[in-house]
Amino acid sequence: MRALWDFARLEESKVIYGLGFLGEWGLLRGKIGVACPSCRTKLKIVQTRIVLARALAWGVLVASAAWFGIWRRHSALVLDKWLVYGLLLLAYLSVLWLQRVSTPYLAQVRLPRDDEKLSYPLRSAYEPPAISND
């Protein structure tokens, strides 16, 4: 799975422009599949756990920031404004990093239905080279 997300992220780094595999939220766009390199079984990528984990991470971040704000108002501890902004920025960047690292590991696969049309962006990685009779 990491190979698929690394390939899809090539567009972000402007190595291969116009792939369009990743959406705004870092999820794969469209119906994407992978194939097992040894048995050639074709599988569909399911991103439900990714969406749930991201919603949970952002919910925890917002709830923690709200709790921290309430605690700070009722606490006798005085914190510098820039320290608070720095902590919020650190928490935000930590969630972004955690999402980027964990996304491929949260993806699941299942057998596609007979009527499902999938695209296989890593097809050339698992197909054997063509043998020419020259």
Sine and cosine of phi, psi and omega as CSV:
sin_phi,cos_phi,sin_psi,cos_psi,sin_omega,cos_omega
0.00,0.00,-0.60,0.80,0.00,-1.00
-0.86,0.51,-0.62,0.79,0.00,-1.00
-0.88,0.47,-0.62,0.78,0.01,-1.00
-0.91,0.41,-0.73,0.69,0.00,-1.00
-0.93,0.36,-0.58,0.82,0.07,-1.00
-0.89,0.45,-0.66,0.75,0.04,-1.00
-0.90,0.43,-0.67,0.74,0.00,-1.00
-0.92,0.40,-0.52,0.86,-0.02,-1.00
-0.98,0.20,-0.13,0.99,0.06,-1.00
-0.85,0.52,-0.50,0.87,0.03,-1.00
-0.92,0.39,-0.61,0.79,0.01,-1.00
-0.88,0.48,-0.63,0.78,-0.03,-1.00
-1.00,0.07,0.10,0.99,0.04,-1.00
0.90,0.44,0.40,0.92,0.09,-1.00
-0.96,0.27,-0.77,0.64,0.07,-1.00
-0.84,-0.55,0.97,-0.26,-0.06,-1.00
-1.00,0.08,0.65,-0.76,0.12,-0.99
1.00,-0.06,0.21,0.98,0.04,-1.00
-0.90,0.44,-0.77,0.64,0.04,-1.00
0.95,0.31,0.40,0.91,0.01,-1.00
-0.98,0.17,-0.51,0.86,-0.04,-1.00
-0.98,-0.18,0.69,-0.72,0.09,-1.00
-1.00,0.07,-0.17,-0.99,-0.03,-1.00
-0.88,0.47,-0.55,0.84,-0.11,-0.99
-1.00,-0.10,0.16,0.99,0.01,-1.00
0.99,0.14,0.19,0.98,0.06,-1.00
-1.00,-0.06,0.45,-0.89,0.04,-1.00
-0.93,0.38,0.70,-0.71,-0.02,-1.00
-1.00,-0.05,0.72,-0.69,0.03,-1.00
1.00,0.07,-0.17,-0.99,0.00,-1.00
-0.99,-0.16,0.96,-0.29,-0.09,-1.00
-0.93,-0.36,0.60,-0.80,0.04,-1.00
-0.75,-0.66,0.24,-0.97,0.09,-1.00
-0.74,-0.68,0.31,-0.95,0.06,-1.00
-0.80,-0.60,0.63,-0.78,0.04,-1.00
-0.92,0.39,0.78,-0.63,-0.04,-1.00
-0.93,0.38,-0.41,0.91,-0.05,-1.00
-1.00,-0.05,-0.69,0.72,-0.06,-1.00
-0.97,-0.26,-0.09,1.00,0.04,-1.00
0.90,0.43,0.33,0.94,0.06,-1.00
-0.94,0.34,0.78,-0.62,0.00,-1.00
-1.00,-0.05,0.75,-0.67,-0.08,-1.00
-0.77,-0.64,0.53,-0.85,0.05,-1.00
-1.00,-0.07,0.63,-0.78,0.04,-1.00
-1.00,0.04,0.79,-0.61,0.02,-1.00
-0.93,-0.36,0.77,-0.64,-0.13,-0.99
-0.93,-0.37,0.36,0.93,-0.05,-1.00
-0.88,0.47,-0.72,0.70,-0.01,-1.00
-0.91,0.42,-0.53,0.85,0.03,-1.00
-0.90,0.43,-0.73,0.68,0.00,-1.00
-0.88,0.47,-0.70,0.72,0.00,-1.00
-0.90,0.43,-0.67,0.74,0.00,-1.00
-0.91,0.42,-0.63,0.78,0.02,-1.00
-0.93,0.38,-0.68,0.74,0.04,-1.00
-0.89,0.46,-0.66,0.75,0.03,-1.00
-0.90,0.43,-0.69,0.72,-0.01,-1.00
-0.88,0.47,-0.71,0.70,0.00,-1.00
-0.94,0.35,-0.58,0.81,0.06,-1.00
-0.90,0.44,-0.67,0.74,0.04,-1.00
-0.91,0.42,-0.64,0.77,0.01,-1.00
-0.89,0.45,-0.72,0.69,-0.01,-1.00
-0.92,0.40,-0.68,0.73,0.02,-1.00
-0.90,0.43,-0.64,0.77,0.03,-1.00
-0.91,0.41,-0.65,0.76,0.03,-1.00
-0.91,0.42,-0.65,0.76,0.03,-1.00
-0.91,0.41,-0.70,0.72,0.03,-1.00
-0.88,0.47,-0.67,0.74,0.02,-1.00
-0.89,0.46,-0.66,0.75,0.03,-1.00
-0.90,0.43,-0.68,0.74,0.04,-1.00
-0.91,0.42,-0.70,0.71,0.01,-1.00
-0.88,0.48,-0.65,0.76,-0.04,-1.00
-0.91,0.42,-0.60,0.80,0.02,-1.00
-0.92,0.38,-0.56,0.83,-0.06,-1.00
-1.00,-0.09,-0.06,1.00,-0.03,-1.00
-1.00,-0.08,0.45,-0.89,0.05,-1.00
-0.99,0.12,-0.17,0.99,-0.01,-1.00
-0.96,0.27,0.78,-0.62,0.01,-1.00
-0.97,-0.25,0.85,-0.53,0.02,-1.00
-0.93,-0.37,0.59,-0.81,0.06,-1.00
-0.91,0.42,0.61,-0.79,-0.02,-1.00
-0.86,0.52,-0.65,0.76,-0.05,-1.00
-0.95,0.32,-0.49,0.87,0.09,-1.00
-0.92,0.40,-0.66,0.75,0.04,-1.00
-0.90,0.44,-0.70,0.71,0.04,-1.00
-0.88,0.47,-0.63,0.77,0.04,-1.00
-0.90,0.44,-0.65,0.76,0.04,-1.00
-0.91,0.41,-0.66,0.76,0.05,-1.00
-0.90,0.44,-0.67,0.74,0.04,-1.00
-0.90,0.43,-0.66,0.75,0.03,-1.00
-0.89,0.46,-0.67,0.74,0.03,-1.00
-0.90,0.43,-0.67,0.74,0.02,-1.00
-0.88,0.48,-0.75,0.66,0.00,-1.00
-0.91,0.41,-0.54,0.84,0.04,-1.00
-0.91,0.42,-0.66,0.75,0.03,-1.00
-0.91,0.42,-0.67,0.74,0.03,-1.00
-0.88,0.48,-0.70,0.72,0.01,-1.00
-0.90,0.43,-0.69,0.72,0.00,-1.00
-0.88,0.48,-0.64,0.76,0.03,-1.00
-0.91,0.42,-0.68,0.74,-0.03,-1.00
-0.90,0.43,-0.64,0.77,-0.03,-1.00
-0.97,0.26,-0.65,0.76,-0.13,-0.99
-1.00,0.08,-0.30,0.95,-0.10,-1.00
-0.81,0.59,-0.78,0.62,-0.02,-1.00
-0.89,0.45,-0.50,0.87,-0.03,-1.00
-0.98,0.21,-0.35,0.94,0.01,-1.00
-1.00,0.02,-0.24,0.97,-0.01,-1.00
-0.93,0.37,0.58,-0.82,0.05,-1.00
-0.88,-0.48,0.31,-0.95,0.06,-1.00
-0.80,-0.60,0.45,-0.89,0.10,-1.00
-0.53,-0.85,0.29,-0.96,0.06,-1.00
-0.93,0.36,0.70,-0.71,0.01,-1.00
-0.96,0.28,0.46,-0.89,0.11,-0.99
-0.95,0.32,0.30,-0.95,-0.05,-1.00
-0.89,0.45,-0.54,0.84,-0.07,-1.00
-1.00,-0.04,0.05,1.00,-0.03,-1.00
-0.99,0.12,0.74,-0.67,0.09,-1.00
-0.98,-0.19,0.89,-0.46,-0.01,-1.00
-0.90,-0.44,0.45,-0.89,0.15,-0.99
-0.96,-0.29,0.57,-0.82,-0.05,-1.00
-0.87,-0.50,1.00,0.02,-0.07,-1.00
-0.92,0.39,-0.39,0.92,-0.01,-1.00
-0.99,-0.15,0.37,0.93,-0.07,-1.00
-0.81,0.58,-0.69,0.72,-0.05,-1.00
-0.93,0.37,-0.31,0.95,0.00,-1.00
-0.97,0.22,-0.43,0.90,-0.04,-1.00
-0.90,-0.43,-0.08,1.00,0.08,-1.00
-1.00,0.07,0.66,-0.75,0.02,-1.00
-0.94,0.35,0.45,-0.89,0.02,-1.00
-0.90,0.44,0.56,-0.83,0.02,-1.00
-0.94,0.35,0.67,-0.74,0.01,-1.00
-0.99,-0.13,0.83,-0.56,0.02,-1.00
-0.99,-0.16,0.54,-0.84,-0.02,-1.00
-0.98,-0.22,0.74,0.67,0.00,-1.00
-1.00,0.08,0.00,0.00,0.00,0.00
